[in-house]
Amino acid sequence: MALKDSVLSRPAMSSAVTITCALGLLYFGRPVLEPLVLALILSLVISPLIRVFNRWGLGFLTSTVVSLLLVGASVAAVGAVLALQLVSVTKELPHYRSAIHTKIERIQELTERPFVRLAAELNAVSPLAKGTAHAPAAGLPRNAMQPIPVEIRTPVPAARDTVARFVSVISGPVGEAGLVFVLLVFILLEHESLRERAVRLAGQGDVSRTMRTLVHAAEGVSRFFFSQLVVNIIFALTVSLGLWLLQVPHALLWGSLSGLLRFVPYVGALVAGAAITLFVAAIDPGWTLALSCMAMFAVLEVIVANIVEPKVYGHSSGLSPLAVIVSALFWGTMWGPAGLLISTPLTLCLVVAGRHIRALEAITILFADTPSVNDAERFYHRVLAGSSTAIIEHAHAYLRRNSFARYCDHVLLPGLDMAMNDRALGLIDQSQQDRIRSTVIMLADTLAQDANGSRYGSWRRRKVSLAEANIGAHLRHAREERLGTFQGSLDVPLHSVILCAGFANERDAFRTELLVLALREVCSDVRSIVLGEPQPEPVTEKGGLVGTAFIMYPEEAALDEWRTLAGELREYLPDATLVTIRYRNNLSPAHQAAVEQSVDIVLRSFEEGLAFVTPEKPAAAKASKR
């Protein structure tokens, strides 16, 4: 047992060591990795522009140079305009000094007054304070208690010191920007060579997967940055217009800063809003204008973040909202402001890579915008948890866009097949089985009620006994209670009834009733019977009313009995077309060649059955079959 535990702990220990080494490499390798990653991401952003110029007939080298010059000129122009505006604001700040001092004093008074009053009340009731409030220190003269005035004079800095301090402040960012630019140029010029090296490094056996990863990462980052650029430009123009209408000086500057800071996830918008509010509070004697600007900015940010961005971005980011916050926190801790700025595209690249590289699959599962589960798997997870409300809400949303037959084919039946498989393997205990049965009964009742009345109307919970083991029989009995013993009138035109038939077991009965609900979307008179059970005499004498009969596809073990009952059904329904649906997830289906001898046609899904009985198509379908 100890040896087994030791063997099991080795992969976990190896993973922990690998993660620790990777984190250490990211943190201590920041001086090298940060400019390299920045240049790589910028190359992905500029690559679409290079391809555009290349399609216009320019050579690759010319397209690269023109793109770099165009981007550099745009950045320089925006920087120059913002710098001039900032210089103008700096010059005007002394004029607002009195308003700033007045507001600071007012804020201090409002914040300090409660504490000063509390301290005074405490001192008034303190015995120690009463005894020592006016007593001089023992052994010291009264004049010794007076404070000695001290004057602090700050030396005027020399011009050389000011220049040196300025150079030291800007040399770091300017030097790093220059390094990033140089790396960007070489990466763009040798992007094809770098791609070939990446393919060679991954191995010739993984060429397609490596190329797919690179293409998806480039497209994802480019699409995200382009969408973000469009949204932030519109946001900046809107903020500038709003501030201009409120007669705030330098509205263009603050709008531009708002747009630029929104590239920083979450934090940027908060900083921009706080900066605008503080500036307006400094220039205006009152608080009305500052509060108005803050409210305008907050409303715009809420609209853009919750309405505009989901519409424009769609899945362009490929990350969940929580992933954006976590990635910003992680990369900001690792690489500071630069890491915060590139956190989203960098994590996006890792998520895309995780879709094709097994070692990074965990990142994709945790951070992708949608979990790697389909609707059927999500249904199975919810039904295990007994989340009937979520299941019914999803079913209503799904049915607004699709047919009930498609919901059965792609969600309900595949999800229940997973449950049956796990039950056969002993992976589901009795309490989970009861929870699954109760949830499915509630879902079936709700969908049946919607089909009988308002399909997407309100629904109410019904208490269902778990003793009703056969859900299909439960649905059939409910329909018989509503429509009568024969599930409708027997005084109907010939060949107008569609009949669904299956064995009395739980599987066939449930699928039969689901098929009835699916076919009722296009045909009003759909009924069901149980194969092998004696039918009332009026039913056997009215076989000419049935135009199409659906028989559940048999399992291999029940093929002989099924063929016998299918033959009897054909005797009762001499003019009906016999149809069976070979569902793709049958556990042990009978051979199709043997089944085809007893029916007229074999379909593959409920959707095909729905199309087969659609009023415009049955005649053509029968003719083609004959």
GURO-276077 format. One record per residue (C-alpha): chain; x, y, z. Coordinates in nm, 3 decimals, decimal comma. Layout:
<atoms>
- A / X / Y / Z
...
</atoms>
This chain:
<atoms>
- A / 0,000 / 0,000 / 0,000
- A / 0,283 / 0,237 / 0,082
- A / 0,448 / 0,155 / -0,250
- A / 0,123 / 0,230 / -0,433
- A / 0,085 / 0,565 / -0,257
- A / 0,446 / 0,648 / -0,344
- A / 0,387 / 0,569 / -0,711
- A / 0,069 / 0,776 / -0,718
- A / 0,242 / 1,072 / -0,553
- A / 0,521 / 1,088 / -0,812
- A / 0,313 / 1,256 / -1,087
- A / 0,180 / 1,512 / -0,839
- A / 0,531 / 1,584 / -0,712
- A / 0,661 / 1,614 / -1,068
- A / 0,380 / 1,856 / -1,159
- A / 0,447 / 2,067 / -0,849
- A / 0,817 / 2,088 / -0,933
- A / 0,739 / 2,183 / -1,294
- A / 0,496 / 2,458 / -1,190
- A / 0,740 / 2,594 / -0,933
- A / 1,022 / 2,607 / -1,189
- A / 0,795 / 2,778 / -1,442
- A / 0,689 / 3,044 / -1,189
- A / 1,049 / 3,102 / -1,088
- A / 1,152 / 3,135 / -1,451
- A / 0,875 / 3,389 / -1,517
- A / 0,959 / 3,597 / -1,210
- A / 1,337 / 3,598 / -1,222
- A / 1,354 / 3,597 / -1,602
- A / 1,142 / 3,911 / -1,628
- A / 1,419 / 4,135 / -1,772
- A / 1,453 / 3,898 / -2,069
- A / 1,103 / 3,756 / -2,107
- A / 0,902 / 4,077 / -2,066
- A / 1,033 / 4,267 / -2,373
- A / 1,032 / 3,946 / -2,577
- A / 0,668 / 3,867 / -2,498
- A / 0,567 / 4,229 / -2,557
- A / 0,732 / 4,220 / -2,898
- A / 0,567 / 3,888 / -2,987
- A / 0,220 / 4,014 / -2,895
- A / 0,273 / 4,340 / -3,083
- A / 0,383 / 4,138 / -3,385
- A / 0,053 / 3,948 / -3,374
- A / -0,133 / 4,279 / -3,357
- A / 0,052 / 4,433 / -3,652
- A / 0,053 / 4,120 / -3,871
- A / -0,301 / 4,177 / -4,012
- A / -0,199 / 4,527 / -4,124
- A / 0,107 / 4,382 / -4,298
- A / -0,111 / 4,127 / -4,476
- A / -0,344 / 4,405 / -4,595
- A / -0,058 / 4,601 / -4,751
- A / 0,077 / 4,277 / -4,896
- A / -0,256 / 4,208 / -5,067
- A / -0,245 / 4,557 / -5,214
- A / 0,066 / 4,461 / -5,409
- A / 0,345 / 4,577 / -5,179
- A / 0,629 / 4,338 / -5,109
- A / 0,671 / 4,180 / -4,769
- A / 0,962 / 4,402 / -4,666
- A / 0,786 / 4,717 / -4,789
- A / 0,462 / 4,617 / -4,617
- A / 0,646 / 4,559 / -4,289
- A / 0,827 / 4,893 / -4,303
- A / 0,512 / 5,085 / -4,400
- A / 0,314 / 4,918 / -4,121
- A / 0,578 / 4,998 / -3,861
- A / 0,601 / 5,357 / -3,979
- A / 0,225 / 5,397 / -3,979
- A / 0,184 / 5,250 / -3,630
- A / 0,482 / 5,446 / -3,497
- A / 0,352 / 5,772 / -3,646
- A / 0,008 / 5,712 / -3,498
- A / 0,150 / 5,642 / -3,153
- A / 0,381 / 5,945 / -3,176
- A / 0,096 / 6,173 / -3,286
- A / -0,132 / 6,060 / -3,006
- A / 0,154 / 6,092 / -2,756
- A / 0,241 / 6,441 / -2,874
- A / -0,119 / 6,561 / -2,848
- A / -0,157 / 6,414 / -2,500
- A / 0,176 / 6,560 / -2,389
- A / 0,078 / 6,911 / -2,506
- A / -0,255 / 6,879 / -2,330
- A / -0,086 / 6,764 / -2,010
- A / 0,156 / 7,056 / -2,022
- A / -0,139 / 7,292 / -2,064
- A / -0,318 / 7,135 / -1,767
- A / -0,002 / 7,163 / -1,556
- A / 0,025 / 7,534 / -1,631
- A / -0,336 / 7,593 / -1,533
- A / -0,324 / 7,402 / -1,206
- A / -0,195 / 7,699 / -0,999
- A / -0,515 / 7,886 / -1,089
- A / -0,718 / 7,612 / -0,923
- A / -0,503 / 7,604 / -0,609
- A / -0,750 / 7,790 / -0,390
- A / -1,037 / 7,561 / -0,490
- A / -0,819 / 7,257 / -0,421
- A / -0,720 / 7,386 / -0,073
- A / -1,079 / 7,474 / 0,011
- A / -1,205 / 7,127 / -0,087
- A / -0,920 / 6,953 / 0,099
- A / -0,996 / 7,149 / 0,415
- A / -1,365 / 7,072 / 0,379
- A / -1,296 / 6,701 / 0,336
- A / -1,060 / 6,701 / 0,635
- A / -1,319 / 6,876 / 0,843
- A / -1,589 / 6,628 / 0,748
- A / -1,367 / 6,326 / 0,808
- A / -1,181 / 6,446 / 1,120
- A / -1,465 / 6,618 / 1,307
- A / -1,632 / 6,294 / 1,431
- A / -1,301 / 6,155 / 1,557
- A / -1,203 / 6,484 / 1,727
- A / -1,541 / 6,499 / 1,901
- A / -1,508 / 6,135 / 2,008
- A / -1,159 / 6,199 / 2,147
- A / -1,282 / 6,504 / 2,337
- A / -1,565 / 6,306 / 2,492
- A / -1,327 / 6,031 / 2,597
- A / -1,082 / 6,279 / 2,751
- A / -1,364 / 6,448 / 2,940
- A / -1,464 / 6,128 / 3,119
- A / -1,107 / 6,000 / 3,174
- A / -0,981 / 6,045 / 3,540
- A / -0,618 / 6,060 / 3,427
- A / -0,696 / 6,339 / 3,188
- A / -0,871 / 6,539 / 3,463
- A / -0,577 / 6,517 / 3,700
- A / -0,302 / 6,600 / 3,456
- A / -0,466 / 6,836 / 3,214
- A / -0,320 / 7,155 / 3,370
- A / -0,035 / 7,026 / 3,582
- A / 0,320 / 7,107 / 3,468
- A / 0,582 / 6,837 / 3,464
- A / 0,744 / 6,779 / 3,803
- A / 1,079 / 6,950 / 3,858
- A / 1,060 / 7,161 / 3,540
- A / 0,995 / 7,532 / 3,512
- A / 0,680 / 7,643 / 3,336
- A / 0,866 / 7,807 / 3,046
- A / 1,053 / 7,476 / 2,980
- A / 0,732 / 7,330 / 2,844
- A / 0,712 / 7,579 / 2,556
- A / 0,801 / 7,434 / 2,209
- A / 1,108 / 7,557 / 2,028
- A / 1,029 / 7,683 / 1,679
- A / 1,219 / 7,500 / 1,404
- A / 1,230 / 7,613 / 1,042
- A / 1,305 / 7,361 / 0,766
- A / 1,438 / 7,498 / 0,442
- A / 1,455 / 7,284 / 0,128
- A / 1,761 / 7,361 / -0,081
- A / 1,690 / 7,475 / -0,434
- A / 1,800 / 7,194 / -0,669
- A / 2,056 / 7,277 / -0,929
- A / 1,969 / 7,251 / -1,298
- A / 2,216 / 6,964 / -1,337
- A / 2,042 / 6,764 / -1,061
- A / 1,700 / 6,823 / -1,216
- A / 1,815 / 6,704 / -1,558
- A / 1,987 / 6,399 / -1,407
- A / 1,677 / 6,307 / -1,209
- A / 1,457 / 6,345 / -1,518
- A / 1,689 / 6,132 / -1,730
- A / 1,703 / 5,861 / -1,464
- A / 1,322 / 5,852 / -1,448
- A / 1,261 / 5,819 / -1,822
- A / 1,568 / 5,617 / -1,918
- A / 1,419 / 5,290 / -1,792
- A / 1,087 / 5,301 / -1,983
- A / 1,244 / 5,455 / -2,293
- A / 1,520 / 5,195 / -2,300
- A / 1,273 / 4,909 / -2,259
- A / 1,050 / 5,056 / -2,531
- A / 1,349 / 5,077 / -2,763
- A / 1,440 / 4,715 / -2,690
- A / 1,081 / 4,605 / -2,758
- A / 1,082 / 4,797 / -3,087
- A / 1,407 / 4,636 / -3,201
- A / 1,277 / 4,289 / -3,113
- A / 0,950 / 4,368 / -3,289
- A / 1,130 / 4,463 / -3,610
- A / 1,335 / 4,143 / -3,618
- A / 1,034 / 3,925 / -3,529
- A / 0,827 / 4,077 / -3,811
- A / 1,109 / 4,043 / -4,062
- A / 1,176 / 3,682 / -3,969
- A / 0,826 / 3,566 / -3,879
- A / 0,829 / 3,289 / -4,142
- A / 1,165 / 3,163 / -4,020
- A / 1,042 / 3,169 / -3,661
- A / 0,730 / 2,977 / -3,760
- A / 0,939 / 2,710 / -3,931
- A / 1,160 / 2,684 / -3,623
- A / 0,852 / 2,642 / -3,402
- A / 0,724 / 2,365 / -3,629
- A / 1,063 / 2,194 / -3,629
- A / 1,083 / 2,224 / -3,251
- A / 0,740 / 2,064 / -3,212
- A / 0,834 / 1,780 / -3,446
- A / 0,740 / 1,692 / -3,800
- A / 0,467 / 1,461 / -3,674
- A / 0,278 / 1,757 / -3,522
- A / 0,303 / 2,002 / -3,812
- A / -0,073 / 2,043 / -3,860
- A / -0,141 / 2,084 / -3,487
- A / 0,143 / 2,336 / -3,446
- A / 0,028 / 2,541 / -3,744
- A / -0,331 / 2,532 / -3,621
- A / -0,218 / 2,655 / -3,279
- A / -0,015 / 2,941 / -3,426
- A / -0,295 / 3,047 / -3,660
- A / -0,563 / 3,036 / -3,389
- A / -0,345 / 3,232 / -3,145
- A / -0,268 / 3,499 / -3,404
- A / -0,632 / 3,530 / -3,510
- A / -0,754 / 3,540 / -3,149
- A / -0,513 / 3,813 / -3,039
- A / -0,566 / 4,020 / -3,355
- A / -0,944 / 3,994 / -3,332
- A / -0,941 / 4,082 / -2,963
- A / -0,716 / 4,388 / -3,004
- A / -0,907 / 4,516 / -3,306
- A / -1,241 / 4,482 / -3,123
- A / -1,095 / 4,645 / -2,813
- A / -0,945 / 4,928 / -3,019
- A / -1,279 / 5,006 / -3,186
- A / -1,470 / 4,999 / -2,856
- A / -1,214 / 5,214 / -2,672
- A / -1,200 / 5,474 / -2,950
- A / -1,579 / 5,510 / -2,942
- A / -1,568 / 5,524 / -2,563
- A / -1,300 / 5,796 / -2,571
- A / -1,499 / 6,005 / -2,820
- A / -1,817 / 5,965 / -2,616
- A / -1,646 / 6,067 / -2,291
- A / -1,485 / 6,365 / -2,465
- A / -1,822 / 6,475 / -2,602
- A / -1,988 / 6,437 / -2,263
- A / -1,720 / 6,638 / -2,085
- A / -1,733 / 6,904 / -2,355
- A / -2,110 / 6,936 / -2,312
- A / -2,052 / 6,974 / -1,937
- A / -1,799 / 7,251 / -2,018
- A / -1,502 / 7,070 / -1,863
- A / -1,166 / 7,207 / -1,987
- A / -0,942 / 6,972 / -2,190
- A / -1,226 / 6,731 / -2,258
- A / -1,031 / 6,567 / -2,542
- A / -0,738 / 6,493 / -2,311
- A / -0,950 / 6,320 / -2,048
- A / -1,150 / 6,131 / -2,309
- A / -0,828 / 6,007 / -2,472
- A / -0,683 / 5,903 / -2,137
- A / -1,005 / 5,714 / -2,063
- A / -0,979 / 5,524 / -2,389
- A / -0,612 / 5,440 / -2,334
- A / -0,656 / 5,331 / -1,974
- A / -0,939 / 5,095 / -2,073
- A / -0,677 / 4,872 / -2,235
- A / -0,578 / 4,783 / -1,878
- A / -0,841 / 4,531 / -1,759
- A / -1,081 / 4,662 / -1,494
- A / -0,823 / 4,880 / -1,314
- A / -0,784 / 5,121 / -1,606
- A / -1,148 / 5,229 / -1,607
- A / -1,141 / 5,294 / -1,231
- A / -0,824 / 5,503 / -1,259
- A / -0,967 / 5,705 / -1,549
- A / -1,292 / 5,776 / -1,365
- A / -1,109 / 5,878 / -1,048
- A / -0,871 / 6,108 / -1,240
- A / -1,158 / 6,286 / -1,418
- A / -1,351 / 6,329 / -1,094
- A / -1,049 / 6,470 / -0,907
- A / -0,967 / 6,713 / -1,188
- A / -1,322 / 6,843 / -1,212
- A / -1,341 / 6,872 / -0,833
- A / -1,024 / 7,083 / -0,845
- A / -1,145 / 7,327 / -1,109
- A / -1,500 / 7,375 / -0,982
- A / -1,581 / 7,545 / -0,650
- A / -1,876 / 7,318 / -0,582
- A / -1,939 / 6,945 / -0,607
- A / -2,221 / 6,935 / -0,862
- A / -2,000 / 6,922 / -1,172
- A / -1,769 / 6,658 / -1,024
- A / -2,060 / 6,434 / -0,927
- A / -2,219 / 6,485 / -1,270
- A / -1,898 / 6,381 / -1,447
- A / -1,857 / 6,081 / -1,221
- A / -2,216 / 5,971 / -1,287
- A / -2,176 / 6,017 / -1,662
- A / -1,855 / 5,813 / -1,668
- A / -2,006 / 5,538 / -1,453
- A / -2,315 / 5,510 / -1,675
- A / -2,104 / 5,495 / -1,991
- A / -1,873 / 5,233 / -1,842
- A / -2,164 / 5,015 / -1,730
- A / -2,326 / 5,036 / -2,074
- A / -2,003 / 4,960 / -2,259
- A / -1,892 / 4,680 / -2,027
- A / -2,228 / 4,500 / -2,007
- A / -2,399 / 4,576 / -2,339
- A / -2,156 / 4,700 / -2,605
- A / -1,855 / 4,477 / -2,534
- A / -2,050 / 4,146 / -2,523
- A / -2,210 / 4,238 / -2,858
- A / -1,887 / 4,354 / -3,025
- A / -1,642 / 4,110 / -2,872
- A / -1,862 / 3,801 / -2,878
- A / -1,605 / 3,532 / -2,807
- A / -1,316 / 3,735 / -2,946
- A / -1,138 / 3,733 / -2,612
- A / -1,196 / 3,363 / -2,558
- A / -1,165 / 3,412 / -2,181
- A / -1,420 / 3,403 / -1,904
- A / -1,464 / 3,724 / -1,696
- A / -1,306 / 3,556 / -1,394
- A / -1,010 / 3,450 / -1,608
- A / -0,951 / 3,813 / -1,711
- A / -0,934 / 3,920 / -1,346
- A / -0,714 / 3,629 / -1,240
- A / -0,478 / 3,674 / -1,535
- A / -0,448 / 4,048 / -1,463
- A / -0,366 / 3,972 / -1,099
- A / -0,113 / 3,703 / -1,188
- A / 0,075 / 3,884 / -1,465
- A / 0,058 / 4,215 / -1,280
- A / 0,225 / 4,047 / -0,980
- A / 0,485 / 3,883 / -1,201
- A / 0,574 / 4,166 / -1,437
- A / 0,420 / 4,482 / -1,294
- A / 0,238 / 4,735 / -1,517
- A / 0,360 / 4,573 / -1,839
- A / 0,225 / 4,238 / -1,725
- A / -0,107 / 4,398 / -1,636
- A / -0,132 / 4,549 / -1,985
- A / -0,061 / 4,226 / -2,174
- A / -0,231 / 3,990 / -1,930
- A / -0,539 / 3,927 / -2,145
- A / -0,367 / 3,858 / -2,482
- A / -0,095 / 3,654 / -2,314
- A / -0,346 / 3,436 / -2,130
- A / -0,548 / 3,410 / -2,452
- A / -0,244 / 3,265 / -2,630
- A / -0,203 / 3,007 / -2,353
- A / -0,574 / 2,916 / -2,373
- A / -0,552 / 2,867 / -2,750
- A / -0,238 / 2,657 / -2,710
- A / -0,412 / 2,447 / -2,446
- A / -0,671 / 2,338 / -2,705
- A / -0,396 / 2,164 / -2,900
- A / -0,122 / 2,091 / -2,644
- A / -0,206 / 1,843 / -2,370
- A / 0,039 / 1,993 / -2,120
- A / -0,152 / 2,325 / -2,130
- A / -0,501 / 2,175 / -2,140
- A / -0,564 / 2,264 / -1,775
- A / -0,529 / 2,636 / -1,858
- A / -0,792 / 2,606 / -2,131
- A / -1,032 / 2,423 / -1,901
- A / -0,995 / 2,681 / -1,624
- A / -0,980 / 3,004 / -1,825
- A / -1,169 / 2,950 / -2,154
- A / -1,490 / 3,146 / -2,207
- A / -1,695 / 2,825 / -2,222
- A / -1,615 / 2,498 / -2,047
- A / -1,514 / 2,207 / -2,269
- A / -1,851 / 2,034 / -2,228
- A / -2,139 / 2,009 / -2,471
- A / -2,508 / 2,050 / -2,396
- A / -2,557 / 1,678 / -2,331
- A / -2,272 / 1,664 / -2,080
- A / -2,397 / 1,978 / -1,907
- A / -2,744 / 1,822 / -1,888
- A / -2,596 / 1,509 / -1,729
- A / -2,402 / 1,714 / -1,474
- A / -2,713 / 1,911 / -1,382
- A / -2,933 / 1,605 / -1,359
- A / -2,682 / 1,440 / -1,125
- A / -2,695 / 1,751 / -0,907
- A / -3,074 / 1,763 / -0,923
- A / -3,073 / 2,115 / -1,074
- A / -3,420 / 2,085 / -1,223
- A / -3,472 / 2,462 / -1,248
- A / -3,154 / 2,513 / -1,453
- A / -3,242 / 2,215 / -1,676
- A / -3,592 / 2,343 / -1,749
- A / -3,471 / 2,699 / -1,813
- A / -3,208 / 2,569 / -2,054
- A / -3,469 / 2,351 / -2,227
- A / -3,699 / 2,651 / -2,276
- A / -3,412 / 2,861 / -2,413
- A / -3,302 / 2,577 / -2,644
- A / -3,656 / 2,521 / -2,774
- A / -3,695 / 2,886 / -2,866
- A / -3,433 / 2,829 / -3,137
- A / -3,470 / 2,458 / -3,217
- A / -3,727 / 2,183 / -3,239
- A / -3,806 / 1,943 / -2,957
- A / -3,678 / 1,662 / -3,179
- A / -3,338 / 1,829 / -3,195
- A / -3,339 / 1,878 / -2,818
- A / -3,397 / 1,504 / -2,776
- A / -3,127 / 1,411 / -3,029
- A / -2,855 / 1,644 / -2,898
- A / -2,930 / 1,703 / -2,529
- A / -3,185 / 1,485 / -2,353
- A / -3,122 / 1,136 / -2,490
- A / -2,740 / 1,160 / -2,504
- A / -2,739 / 1,292 / -2,147
- A / -2,958 / 1,007 / -2,026
- A / -2,743 / 0,757 / -2,216
- A / -2,446 / 0,878 / -2,010
- A / -2,646 / 0,811 / -1,696
- A / -2,739 / 0,462 / -1,817
- A / -2,379 / 0,380 / -1,901
- A / -2,258 / 0,496 / -1,559
- A / -2,536 / 0,303 / -1,389
- A / -2,435 / -0,013 / -1,577
- A / -2,077 / 0,038 / -1,458
- A / -2,190 / 0,091 / -1,098
- A / -2,073 / 0,453 / -1,088
- A / -2,410 / 0,594 / -0,974
- A / -2,549 / 0,511 / -0,631
- A / -2,915 / 0,475 / -0,546
- A / -2,960 / 0,830 / -0,419
- A / -2,823 / 0,969 / -0,746
- A / -3,052 / 0,738 / -0,944
- A / -3,352 / 0,866 / -0,748
- A / -3,241 / 1,225 / -0,806
- A / -3,203 / 1,160 / -1,180
- A / -3,545 / 0,998 / -1,202
- A / -3,717 / 1,277 / -1,010
- A / -3,550 / 1,547 / -1,222
- A / -3,631 / 1,376 / -1,553
- A / -3,994 / 1,322 / -1,451
- A / -4,025 / 1,691 / -1,365
- A / -3,865 / 1,791 / -1,696
- A / -4,087 / 1,553 / -1,896
- A / -4,401 / 1,676 / -1,720
- A / -4,308 / 2,039 / -1,781
- A / -4,233 / 1,985 / -2,149
- A / -4,551 / 1,783 / -2,193
- A / -4,753 / 2,064 / -2,034
- A / -4,584 / 2,318 / -2,261
- A / -4,661 / 2,104 / -2,566
- A / -5,026 / 2,064 / -2,467
- A / -5,079 / 2,431 / -2,383
- A / -4,852 / 2,729 / -2,418
- A / -4,524 / 2,571 / -2,521
- A / -4,301 / 2,829 / -2,359
- A / -4,543 / 2,944 / -2,097
- A / -4,514 / 2,931 / -1,724
- A / -4,456 / 2,599 / -1,549
- A / -4,508 / 2,475 / -1,200
- A / -4,341 / 2,204 / -0,999
- A / -4,532 / 1,879 / -0,959
- A / -4,473 / 1,628 / -0,684
- A / -4,395 / 1,297 / -0,854
- A / -4,363 / 0,966 / -0,674
- A / -4,042 / 0,776 / -0,738
- A / -4,253 / 0,460 / -0,743
- A / -4,347 / 0,559 / -1,097
- A / -4,042 / 0,381 / -1,233
- A / -4,153 / 0,396 / -1,597
- A / -4,148 / 0,762 / -1,698
- A / -4,286 / 0,683 / -2,043
- A / -4,586 / 0,504 / -1,895
- A / -4,638 / 0,801 / -1,663
- A / -4,650 / 1,040 / -1,962
- A / -4,879 / 0,810 / -2,162
- A / -5,124 / 0,775 / -1,872
- A / -5,128 / 1,153 / -1,829
- A / -5,217 / 1,192 / -2,198
- A / -5,490 / 0,925 / -2,172
- A / -5,639 / 1,109 / -1,875
- A / -5,654 / 1,424 / -2,083
- A / -5,764 / 1,280 / -2,421
- A / -5,943 / 0,962 / -2,325
- A / -5,870 / 0,591 / -2,343
- A / -5,789 / 0,598 / -2,715
- A / -5,587 / 0,924 / -2,683
- A / -5,834 / 1,096 / -2,913
- A / -6,140 / 1,040 / -3,123
- A / -6,171 / 0,738 / -3,353
- A / -6,387 / 0,941 / -3,593
- A / -6,101 / 1,089 / -3,796
- A / -6,001 / 1,068 / -4,166
- A / -5,816 / 0,764 / -4,300
- A / -5,435 / 0,767 / -4,271
- A / -5,445 / 1,081 / -4,053
- A / -5,310 / 0,921 / -3,734
- A / -4,940 / 0,876 / -3,657
- A / -4,872 / 0,587 / -3,420
- A / -4,564 / 0,534 / -3,204
- A / -4,504 / 0,186 / -3,062
- A / -4,244 / 0,024 / -2,838
- A / -4,193 / -0,241 / -2,574
- A / -4,317 / -0,193 / -2,220
- A / -3,966 / -0,150 / -2,079
- A / -3,855 / 0,186 / -1,944
- A / -3,624 / 0,267 / -2,234
- A / -3,877 / 0,210 / -2,514
- A / -4,167 / 0,365 / -2,326
- A / -3,976 / 0,686 / -2,254
- A / -3,844 / 0,724 / -2,609
- A / -4,189 / 0,649 / -2,750
- A / -4,345 / 0,931 / -2,550
- A / -4,063 / 1,170 / -2,639
- A / -4,120 / 1,089 / -3,005
- A / -4,492 / 1,162 / -2,960
- A / -4,409 / 1,507 / -2,818
- A / -4,162 / 1,572 / -3,100
- A / -4,404 / 1,474 / -3,378
- A / -4,688 / 1,677 / -3,228
- A / -4,500 / 1,992 / -3,331
- A / -4,606 / 1,928 / -3,694
- A / -4,890 / 1,672 / -3,661
- A / -5,180 / 1,714 / -3,422
- A / -5,292 / 1,349 / -3,402
- A / -5,003 / 1,140 / -3,269
- A / -5,074 / 0,844 / -3,040
- A / -4,880 / 0,560 / -2,878
- A / -4,929 / 0,194 / -2,793
- A / -4,725 / -0,075 / -2,616
- A / -4,613 / -0,370 / -2,827
- A / -4,719 / -0,708 / -2,689
- A / -5,010 / -0,574 / -2,488
- A / -5,366 / -0,658 / -2,602
- A / -5,539 / -0,363 / -2,766
- A / -5,912 / -0,283 / -2,732
- A / -6,129 / -0,414 / -3,017
- A / -6,222 / -0,065 / -3,149
- A / -5,852 / 0,006 / -3,198
- A / -5,778 / -0,313 / -3,392
- A / -6,074 / -0,248 / -3,619
- A / -5,957 / 0,109 / -3,699
- A / -5,618 / 0,024 / -3,849
- A / -5,699 / 0,220 / -4,164
- A / -5,681 / 0,544 / -3,966
- A / -5,304 / 0,511 / -3,920
- A / -5,089 / 0,646 / -4,201
- A / -4,744 / 0,612 / -4,041
- A / -4,630 / 0,392 / -3,755
- A / -4,298 / 0,441 / -3,576
- A / -4,152 / 0,137 / -3,399
- A / -3,865 / 0,172 / -3,155
- A / -3,544 / 0,015 / -3,283
- A / -3,476 / -0,320 / -3,110
- A / -3,178 / -0,439 / -2,912
- A / -2,997 / -0,747 / -3,038
- A / -3,132 / -0,967 / -2,757
- A / -3,495 / -0,882 / -2,834
- A / -3,476 / -0,894 / -3,215
- A / -3,682 / -1,211 / -3,264
- A / -3,962 / -1,095 / -3,037
- A / -3,953 / -0,753 / -3,201
- A / -3,984 / -0,901 / -3,552
- A / -4,283 / -1,107 / -3,442
- A / -4,461 / -0,808 / -3,294
- A / -4,372 / -0,593 / -3,596
- A / -4,536 / -0,854 / -3,818
- A / -4,849 / -0,847 / -3,605
- A / -4,852 / -0,468 / -3,622
- A / -4,834 / -0,481 / -4,001
- A / -5,137 / -0,708 / -4,003
- A / -5,332 / -0,453 / -3,798
- A / -5,207 / -0,163 / -4,010
- A / -5,199 / -0,291 / -4,369
- A / -5,189 / 0,057 / -4,529
- A / -4,946 / 0,225 / -4,287
- A / -4,580 / 0,298 / -4,353
- A / -4,369 / 0,128 / -4,087
- A / -4,072 / 0,337 / -3,976
- A / -3,804 / 0,277 / -3,716
- A / -3,537 / 0,513 / -3,583
- A / -3,194 / 0,366 / -3,520
- A / -3,070 / 0,593 / -3,247
- A / -2,693 / 0,630 / -3,260
- A / -2,636 / 0,567 / -2,887
- A / -2,813 / 0,234 / -2,860
- A / -2,604 / 0,010 / -2,635
- A / -2,636 / -0,313 / -2,839
- A / -2,853 / -0,246 / -3,144
- A / -2,971 / -0,522 / -3,371
- A / -2,816 / -0,553 / -3,715
- A / -2,982 / -0,310 / -3,952
- A / -3,015 / -0,562 / -4,237
- A / -3,232 / -0,785 / -4,016
- A / -3,446 / -0,490 / -3,906
- A / -3,502 / -0,361 / -4,259
- A / -3,689 / -0,681 / -4,348
- A / -3,973 / -0,589 / -4,109
- A / -4,009 / -0,213 / -4,180
- A / -4,035 / 0,018 / -4,478
- A / -3,763 / 0,266 / -4,381
- A / -3,493 / 0,314 / -4,117
- A / -3,419 / 0,667 / -3,997
- A / -3,132 / 0,786 / -3,778
- A / -3,275 / 1,055 / -3,551
- A / -3,589 / 1,218 / -3,420
- A / -3,519 / 1,511 / -3,652
- A / -3,535 / 1,282 / -3,954
- A / -3,862 / 1,143 / -3,820
- A / -3,997 / 1,497 / -3,786
- A / -3,897 / 1,573 / -4,145
- A / -4,052 / 1,246 / -4,264
- A / -4,400 / 1,328 / -4,131
- A / -4,396 / 1,698 / -4,221
- A / -4,712 / 1,753 / -4,430
- A / -4,524 / 1,875 / -4,737
- A / -4,284 / 1,579 / -4,750
- A / -4,446 / 1,244 / -4,663
- A / -4,584 / 1,173 / -5,009
- A / -4,249 / 1,230 / -5,178
- A / -4,067 / 1,030 / -4,911
- A / -4,305 / 0,733 / -4,949
- A / -4,280 / 0,748 / -5,325
- A / -3,899 / 0,744 / -5,313
- A / -3,911 / 0,448 / -5,074
- A / -4,151 / 0,251 / -5,293
</atoms>
